Amino acid sequence: MASAKEEEELLKYLKENPAVSRGIDDDDDDDDDDELVGCTWEQALYNSLAILGVLSSLLAMSIEDSFAVSCVCVICMIVGPAAAIKETKLSNLEALKDMTKEMKGEAKKLESANKKLAKKNKKLKKGVERLKKLKESFDVITDQQGQSTEMLEKQLEEFKKIQEKIEANVETKVIQNLISVITTTDKDGDYEVDENEISQLVDRLNAIEGFTLNEKLFRQKWKKTDHSFGAVLEIVQNLMDANVPEKENIFKMSMKMSQRLIFKKEDSP
């Protein structure tokens, strides 16, 4: 027989978990007929005997008007129904015991399910921690890449400025050399470059480091001028004009030689 404490705990659990109670009630509804067939035959027997005892007692009391018979009949009328009631209570207690076993089994299942959920929660927490660490690593890498990009942009800007300075200095150096060559070519001092002097000028221009001379184009330009010193200098200005098409470019700068010239200039006192 189940104790009173177990019955109270069972009733409390059923009140706190109505869904479980409904589930059990649904299962019990399916098995009610079987339980009635298996258990209520005893109740039916006791109830029948109780009713039969009461009726027999009433019949005996009506037939035999005796004090002793009346006492026995009254006792039978009390004991019969009491036994039937007691049997009903015992049947209910057996049902409660079975229900308690089922509830304990459900509790064990819930406990194992809770343990599995706890393990899964631990794994999820570890996964979240790993994701946080990965995010922090990505943030650090992104910051470093941002800094590297800024440094690269600064270096490119500095390189552009240095390149502009190199080109300006090289152009100045080359133009000075060109003017010096042109003036030394004019041997007669008439400030003109004639047919005899133009070949010497071309040879000397080809000997200057820092650029290559398009001799054919240079001679074509020279023939279209009055051969004066100023006209030759105007042809030389082609070197400084960045908008001149490549086909019309008489002087082509050499970057390697330009850098060497600028380094020589920096090393000179």
N, C-alpha and C positions, 0 to 999 in steps of 0.2 A: 504494500500500500504506500502511496505517495504521502510524504509529510505535508503538514500545513504550510511550512515555509516554502517548499517547492511549488505548491499550488499558488501561493501568493506571488512568487517570482514569475511563474508562468502567466498568470493573469496580467501582471504588470507589463511583461514583455509584449503580450498581445495587444494591450492598450496603447503602448508606445509605438508599435509597428502594425498598424491596421492592415497594411498591404500583405504582410506575412499571414496575418489572421485570416484575411480574405482568401489567400491562396490555399491555406489549410482547410478552410471551410469548403472551398470548391472541391478539393480532393475528397473531403469527408462526404460531400453530397453524393459523389460518385460511388462511395463505398457504404452509404447508409443502409441500402437494402441488404448488403451482405452482413453488415454488423447486426442489423435487426434480426436477420435470419439466424445468425450464429449466437446472439446474446439474448435476445428478447424472449426466446422460448423459455428460458428460466424465469424471466420476469412474468411471462404469461402464465407459467405454471404456478408461481407463487401468488399471482393475482387471482388466478382461478381458484386455488385452494383457499385463499383468504375470503373470496366471495362465497365459495361453497361452505366454508366454516361459519361465516356470518349467517347465511341462509339456514344452515343446519341448526345453529344455535337458536335462531328465531323460531324455527319449526319445533325444536325440542321444548323451548320455553312455552310455546302455545299449547303443546300437547300435554306436557308434564308440568303441572303447577306445583313445583317443589323448590325449596330454597337451595338445596345442593345443586339441582340441575340448573337453576338460574345462575348460580355462581360460576359453574363450569361453562355455561353458555357465554356469560359476560367475558370470562377469561379468553375463551376461543375467539370472541368478537374483537378483542384487543390484540391478541398475539398474532392472529392471521394477518391483518392489515399492517401491523408493525414489521412482521417478517418480510412482507412484500415491499414495504418502503425501504427497509434495510438492504434488500437485494438490489433495488434500483440505485441506491447510493453506491453500493459496491461496484456495480456495472459502470457507473459514472467515473469512479476512481480508477478503474482499469483503463477506461478510455483516456483519462488524464495522464496515466502513466505512459501509455503508448504515444500520446501527443508530446509528452516531455522528452521521450527518446528521440522522436522526430525533430523536435526543436534543438536538442543537443547536436544531432547530426547536421542540421542546417547551420548551427553556430560554428561547428568545426569547419564546414565548407566556407563560411564567410571569413573565418579567421585565416584560412589558407589563402583565400582570395586577397585579403588585406595584406598578407605577407608578400604575395606576388606584386601587388600594386606598389608596396613600399620599395621593393627591389627595382621596379621600373622607374619609380620616382628618383631613386638614387642615380640610376643610369642617365636619366634625363638631366639631372642637376650637373653631372659630370660633363655631359654633352654641351650644356649651356656654358659651363666654365671654359671648355675648350674653344667654343665659338667666341667668347669674350676675348680670350688670349689671341685668337687669330685676328679679330677685329683690331685689337691694339697693335699687333704686328703690322697689319696693313696700314694703319694710321701712321705708324713710324716710317714705313717705307714711302708712303705718299708724301710725308713732310720732307724726307730726304730727297726725293725726286724733285719736289718743288724747289728746294734750295739749290740742287744741282742745275736745274733749268735756269734759275736766276743767275747763278754764277756763269753759266755758258752764255747767256745773253749779254752779261757785262763784258765777258771776254771778247765776244763778237764785236761789240761796240768799240772796245779798245783797239781791236785788230783793224776795224774800218778806219779809225782815226789814224793809226800808224800807217796804214796803206796809203791814205790820202797824203800824209806828210811825205812818205817815200816817193810817191809819184810826183808831187810838186817839186821836191828837191832834185829828183832825177831829171825832170824836164828842164829845170833851171841849169843844172850841170851840163846837160846835152846841148842846150841852146848856146851856152857860153862857149862850148867847144866848137859848135857850128860857126858862130860869129868869128871866133879866132881863126878857124880854117879858111873862111871866106876872105877875111882881111889879108891873110898871108898869101892867098892865091892871087890877089890883085897885085902883081909884081910891078906893073908900070905906074900904079897909083892914080889911074884915071877913074877909079870907083865904078868900073865896069868889068863884067866877066865876058870876055870874048871867046871865040871858038877854040883858041889855043889853051885858054885858062879853064874852060869848062871841064875838059877831060881830067886835068889835074885836080880840080875841085871834086869831081866824082870819085876819083881814087882816094882822096883824103877823107871824103865822107864815108866811104866804105870801110876805112881803117878806124873810124871812131867806134868805140865800144858803147853799148847801151841801146842800139837800135840797128835795124837793117834798112837799106835804101832801095827803093824801087827805081832803078836807074832809068828805065825806059820812060816811066811816067814823069820823072824829074826832068829829063831832057825835053819832053813834050811841053811841059809847063814853061821851061826856060825859053824855048823857041817862041812862045806866044808873048814874051815880055820884050822890053827894050834893052835887055841884058845889063841893066843898071844894077848897082849894088843894092839899092832899095828893093828892086823887083825880086832879086834873089832872096832877100830877107823875108819878103812876103811869102815866098814859097816855103821858107823854113817855118813860118807860122802855122803851116799845115800840121806840124807836129803837136801844137797845143790845142788844136780844134778837135774836141771830142765828138762833134756832130758830123764829121766827114765820113762818108760811106767807106766801107772797107776797100772797094775797088779803086777809089780815088785817094787812098791813103798812101802818101809817098814815103813816110817814115813809120816804121813799125817798131814799137818799143819792145825791148827784151827784158822781162821781169827779173830773170836771173842776174843779168848784167846791171840792171837798175839797183838791185839790192847790194851788189858788190860796190857800185859807185857810192851809194849812200853810206855803206860801212866805211869806205875809204875816207869819206868826208868826215864821218864822226871820229875816226881814229886820228885824223890830221890835227895838229895843234892849232 
